[in-house]
Amino acid sequence: MLRINNIKLPIDHQDEDIKKEIAKKLNISSKEIQEVRIIKRSIDARKKNDMIYFVYNVDFKVEDEDKLKNNSLVMISPEKEYILPAQGEELLTTRPIIIGSGPSGLFAGLILAEAGFEPIILERGKAVEERKKDVNLFWKKGVLNIESNVQFGEGGAGTFSDGKLNTLIKDKNNRIRKMLEEFVKAGAPEEILYVNKPHIGTDKLEIAVKNIRKKIISLGGSVLFESKVTDIIIKNGKVKGVVVNGNEKIYSDVIILAIGHSARDTFELLFNKGITIKQKPFSIGVRIEHLKELIDKSQYGKFYNHPRLKAADYKLSHRAKNGRAVYTFCMCPGGYVVASASEENMVVTNGMSEFARDNVNSNSAILVSVEPSDYPSNHPLAGVEFQRNFEKKAYAISNFYYAPVQLFGDFLRNKKSVKFKAVKPSYKPGTIFYDINNIYPEYITDALKEGILVMGKKLRGFSSYDSLLTGVETRSSSPVRIERNENYESISTEGLYPIGEGAGYAGGITSSAVDGIRVAESIIKRYKKGW
């Protein structure tokens, strides 16, 4: 097929207009175009009070390609097929073990299963159906299951999120395409293959992760839930297996660590086993919540309620006077601020949207960068204690899982709010008014104030008085990095492969999944199945 980019059409265009516009650009008849396939669709809203446009990159077929071979607007469509690597020469006599079923673990498992390696995935939490019941109980009544929650369970933390699949990573090996296609096969909307900022939504992710699990099992793999790894067996610097739930031993010479950024007890286990872990920077802050209509109007102007437009998103950043980066993260259009604790007596927030993105509010994390020099000590796990400190302070306000909230106008004035205005909180099980200035140190609160005010100049209404802040957001990424070499193995333990967000090598569903695929490929290239 041939490819042409930058096909720009008004928002109300009809499907056949794409073919007509291609023909117009190339000075050919639309009857010569036999097939059209959308590769990418983005929105141009720069003139939002005049017209909003869809912009397409399109693959198409014509009977006589030679007629267009010298046309500078046309290129041969690049190959997008993912190629599974061939098995290596070193004999592997044990099934590989994967600890964790988040995006990195799930896709590492899928690739290994497709290559015939029959991986064993161990997940401390529950299958998504049962996990959802535990999460809903926590949101409704504040009853926390520390092994089955927003952080732990099938699909990892991404299952209860907006399901964003956009990423800044480069991908020459079609791993992203592989991930997207597998999600679609598993029940995700087909549009994720071509929209500029694809997302699945938590409701569709529940279906997709379950079906990917079923595929892994159909290919000979195993997925074991409520199977917490409580020890790793290491002999002479090499992994030999794991201990599950304190008693059962499963032996393997290849163990993939896909533990997620909240597996704090596992971080401690790894440190105590002598596995090399280092501090890394991350970010902390709050959730900021607005009426969805306000954000839609700011981004789309008079087209804000057009039926072909979904809830509007945004991405904002600022470098504060104190040198801290301030930026929005995990923006959830038409979404919810959700309780995301994984340890007792701590408050943690995150954002979540369903595929329709049709809740009355939109929200985003607004974060401030922190460095290891901010942590309480030089201990490799000091970043974890840094997070816990703020989560405990937030919990202590109500002695329950209510989140502290404050109108932005009151936050500027160091004043506790007393009533909500236009924006009502979406967080459950409940909220409590509190001055968030008393939770974080000044270098965080000063940067937040400055950043939000500057962002309000870029996005109308963003810094309005009644914009609602909800605390605390502390799990933006892992506070540690489990060091690995060029072959993706732990630098201190042979056969141990730290991957994904928890190990410090990804940030989000797509980059985590790609890291899992990449590491699985490395294992396949090294080993051949020996059982």
N, C-alpha and C positions, 0 to 999 in steps of 0.2 A: 504494500500500500504506500501511498504518498502522504506527506504531511504538510499542512499549511497552518501557520499560526496567526493570531491576532485577527480573528473573525469577530468583528464588533457589531452587535445588534441591539436595538432598543429592547427594554425589558419585556414589552408586550409582543415580541416577535413570535411567529409561528415556526414549527419545526422545519417546514420546507424552506423557510427563509435562509437557513444555514447553507443549504445546497445552492440557492440562488446567489448568495453573497460570495461563495467560493467561485462560482462561474463568472461572476462580475469581476472579481479580482484577477482571474486568470484569463479573461477574455475568451471564454468558451461557452458552449451551450450547457445549461443545467441538465439537459437530456444525456450528455456525455458522462455525467457523474453517476456511477453505478451503485456505490455504497458510501455511506458516511458514518464515521464512528467518532464520538466525542472523546478526546483524550484528557482535556482539562477545561474546566469552566470556572471563571472568576468574575467578580463584580467590579465594575468601574462606577463608583459613586462620587467622583470628584465634582460633578456638576449636579448634585442631588436635588436642587430645586428647579432644574431644567429637565434633565433626563438621566435615568440610571441605565447602564448598559450591561449586558452579559458579554464577556470576551471569551472566545473559544480557541483552543488548539484542536485541530481536527485531522484525523486520518481519512483518506478517501481513495476510491478506485476509479480509474478511467480505462477505457478499452485500449487507448493508444497512449501509453506512458511516455514514449519517445517524444511526443508532441510537446511535453512539458519539461523535458530533461534539462533544458538550459534556462528555465524560468527561475529567477533568484528567489521567488516567494515559496518555492516548493523544494522539499527534500525527501529522500527515501525514509520511510518510517523506520526508526531504530527498533531492533529486536528487543522484545520485552520478556522473553521466556526465561524463567529461572531454571538453571541446570544444577542438578544434584551432583556433588563430586563423587568420584570413584573411591572405593575403599582402599586404604593403605596396605602396608605389608606386615606391620607388627600385629601379632596375634593377641586379641582381647578375649579372654575366656570367661569373663563375668559381664552380666548385663550392666550398663551404666545406670547410675542413680542420679536423679535430679531432685534437689531439695527446694521445693516451692513451685507453685503452679500459676504464678503471675505471668505477664506477657513473655518475659525472657525464658522462664522455665517451660512454659507451654509450647513456645515455638522451637526451643531447643529439642524438646521431646518429640514434636511433630517431625522435624527434619531427621532426627535419629531413627524414629520409627519408619519413616519412608525409606531410609537407607538399610533397614532390616536389623537394627540394633536392639529392638525390643526394650526400650528404656523403662525404668521404674521411677515414677514420679511420686514423691512423698510430700503430702500437704498436711500441715499441722491443723488447718481449719477444716471446714465441712464442704461438701458439694454445694453448688450455688443455690439449689432449691432450699436446702436446710439452712444454709448461711443467711439467706434473705430473711428467714423467720427470726433468726437471732438478731440481725441488724434492726429489723422493724420493732422488736421488743425493746431494744435499747433506745431507739428514737421515741417510742411511745411512753415508756415507763422508766427509762434510765437503768435498766437491768443489763449489765455488761457481761458478756462471755469473753474472757480474755484470749480464747483460742478461736473464736468464730465471731468476726466483727468486720468493720469497714476495711481494716488492714489485712486481716488473715482469712484465708479461705480461697476457694476456687476462683481463679482469675486475678487474684491479688487485689491491691488497692484500686486498680483501674476499673474493676467491675462496678464500683460505686463512684463514678466520675462522669464527666461529660463524654468520655470516650474519644477524645481528640486523637487524630492520627496524622496531623501535620508535624513536620520536623524540619530542622535545618541541616541534618546530616546528609552527606553525599552518598550516592549509592550507584555504583557502576555494575553491580552484579545482580540487579533486579530482585534484591531481597525484600525491598519495600513492596514491590509489585506482588511478590509471592505472598507476603503477609496480607495485603489487601484482598487478593483473590481468595485466600483461605477463609478470611472473615466473611466474604460474600457467599462462598460455598456453604458456610456454617450458619447463614441466616441474616447477615448484616445487609443493609440496603446497598443496592448496586451502585448508587451514586457515589459511594466512597472511592470508586475507581477513577473518578474524573473531577470531582469538585475540588476547588483550590484549597479549601480548609476542611477536609473530611472529618466527620465525627460519627460515631455509632449511637451514642446515648446509652445510659445504663440499662434501659429496658431491652435493647437489642443485644447488648454485650452479654447479658445473662444467658440468652439463647445461644450466642455464638461460642462462648467458652465451653458450654456444655457439649455442643456438637463437635468441637475440636477435640475435646476429651474422648468422645466416642470414637472419633477417627483414629486417634492414637491407639486406643484399645483394639480396634479392628485390625490394626497393623501389627499386633503382637505386643504392644506396650501394656503397662499396668499403671493405674492411677489409684493411689491409696490415700484416703482421707482420714482425718483425725489421727495422723501418723507423724508425731512431732519427733524430730531428730534431737535426741538428748545427749549424744556423744558421737564423736567421729573417731574411728579406729585408725591410728597412724603407727606404722612400724618402719624404723630406719628412714624417716623422712618421706615415706610414701603412704598414701591412703590405702586402706584395706577394707573399709566398710563403715557402717553406721550402726548406732544403737537407737532404736525407735521406742518411744514411750517408756524409756528406762529399763527395758528388758529384752526386746527382740533384736537380734543381730541380723543385718543383711550385709553380705560381703560383696565388695566390688573394688576394682582397681581404677575406676573412673567415677568421680563424684562431681557433679555440677552444682555450685552454690547459687541458687536463684532466690534468695531469701527475702528480698524487699527491704525498703529503707526503715521499716519499723521493727525488725526482728532483733530487738535489743538484747534479749537473753542469748540469742545465737551469736551476736557479736561478742558477748562476754565469753561464751564457750570457745569461740575461735581464738580469742586473745589468750585464754588460759591454756590452750593447746599449743601455743607458740607460733600460730599462723600470723604472718606479718600484716599488720593493720596500721594505717596512718590516719591522722586527722585530715579532714578536707573542709574547705569553706562551703557554706550553703546560705540560706536566707530565711528570715523570719518576719512576721508581721501580722496582718489582720485580713479578714474578708471585708470588702466594701460592697454594699448592696444598694441598688437603685431600682426604680420602677423600669420594667422592660420597655415600656412606651417611651420613657425619656431617652434611653439609649438608642432605641430605634429611630426616633425623631432626629437625634443628634447626628446619626450616621446616614440616614436615608432621606432626610428632609420631608418634603410633601409626599413621598412614596412610602412612608414608614409602615403603612398598613397594607401595602400591595400584596396580593395573594401569592405572588411568585417569589417573595422575599421571606426568608426565615428571620428569626430574631437576630439582631445585629450584634456583632462582636467588636472588640477593640484590643489593641496592644499598645501600651504606653510605657515610657521609661523616662528617667531623669537622673542626672548625677548631682547629688546634694552637695551643699557647701562643705559639709564635713567629710566629703570624699566617698560617701556610701552610694552604691547603686540602689535606686528605687525603681521598681517596675511591677507591672501587672503580670499575673501568672495564672494559668489554669482558669481562664475566663469562661464562665458558664452562662451563656445567653438563655433567658427564660428558664433559669435553673434554681437550685436550692443551696443554701449553706447547710452542711450536714455535720452532725457529731461523729467524730472519727477516732475516738480514744481506743487504744489497745491495751492500756494498763489501767488498773483501778485508781480512782481518786485523782484523775487528770483530765483536763478539758483540752480537746484538740478539734480544730475545724478543718473542713475541706469543702470543695464545691462539687456539685453533681447536676446533670441535666438528663432528661429523657430525650429520645430522638426528635420529638416534636418541638422541644424547647419552648413550651407554651405556658410556663408558669408566669405569674404576674411580675416577678422580679427577675433581674439579671444581677450576677455577682462575679467578683473576681478576687483572687488573693492580691493584696498589694504588699510587696515584700521589700525588705532592706537587707543588703548583703552583710554577712558577718564572716569574720576570719578566725582561724585558730587562735590568734592572739587575743581574741575576746573570750575564749573559753577559760574555765576556772583553773586549769592545769595543763601540763604537757602530756598527760596520759592519753593514749590513743583513743580512748572512749570518752574523753572529756566533752566532746560535742554532744553526746547523748545526755550527759548531766546538764549541759547548758539548755537543751530542749526541755528536759524534765522540770527544771526550775520554773519556767514560765507556765508550763502546763499545770503544775501543782498550785501555783499562785492563782491561776484562773479558777481552778476547782475550789480553792479555799474561800472564795468570795461568797459562794452559796452553800458550800459543803455538799455540793451535788454537781451533776453534769450540766447545769445551766451555764450558758455562755455569757460572758460579760459583753454588753452592747453599749454603744454611745453614738449620738448624732455627731457628725463630723464638725459642725459648728461648735458644739460643746467641747469636743476634743481639742479644738484650737484654743479654747479658753480655759483648759484644765478644769472643766466643770462637769460634774455628773449629770447626765440627762435625767429628766423626770417623766417625759412622755414621748411617744412616737409621733411623727408627723406623717408625711405622705407615704413613707416606706415602712412597712410592717415586716418584722423578721420572719424568715422562713425556717430558721434553725429549730430543731426539736431535740430534746424534750422540753426546752424552754430557755428563756433568757433572763438576765438580771442587769439593771442599769448599774454602771460602774465607770469610774474615770480610768480609762485604759492607760493614761499617763503613769498611773501607779503600778502598772504591771511591768512595763518595759523600761530600760534605762533611757536617758535623754538622747543618746546618739541614735537610738531607734525612733523614738517619738518625734524628735526634731526633723529627722529625715522624712518620716511619714507625712508630717504636716507640710513641709516644703514641697515634697513630691506631689502630693494630692492637689495642692493649690496650682502648681505648674501644669499638671495634667488637666485641670479644669479649664485652662486657657486653650488646650488642644481639643478637648471634647466637652461641648457645652453641657452644663449641668452636673458634671462629674464631681465638682467640689462644692456642690450646694450644701446649705446648712443641714438639711434633713437626710443627706446621704448617710447610710447606717453602717457603722463599723462593728464587726463581731470578732471577738478574740477567743483563742489565740491560734494563729497559723504558724506551726513550727515544723511541719513535715514536708517542706518543699522538695527536699532531696536528702540523700543519705549524708550523715555527718562524718562518715568514714570512707576510706578506700582500702579494699583488700588487695594488696599489691599482687600483680601478675606480670608474667614475662611476655615476650613476643608471640609465644605459642598459647597464650591465654591461661597458662597454669599459674597457680600460686608460686611466688618466688621462693617460698619456704617449704612447700609440701607438694611433691610430685603426684600427679593424678587428680589434684583438686583444682577445679575451674570456677573461679568467682565470676559471675556475670550479672548484667542488668543494673538496675537502679540501686539496689541494696549494697552491691559491691562497689558502687561509685563510678560506674562506667556508662550510665544512661540517665535520661530524664524524661520520662513519659512512655506511653505505650509503644510508639513506633520505634524509638531508639532502643528500648529494652528488647523488643521482639527481634530487631535486627542484630543486636548483640548476641542474643540467644542463638539465632541462625548461624551467625559467624563462628561462634565457638563450637557449635555442633559440627559445622563443616570441618573445622580444624581436627576434631576428634575422628571424624570419618576418614579424612585424608591420612591420618596416622595409623589407624587400626583396621583390621579386618575381623569380621565376626568369627569367633572360635568356639561356638557351641551349637 
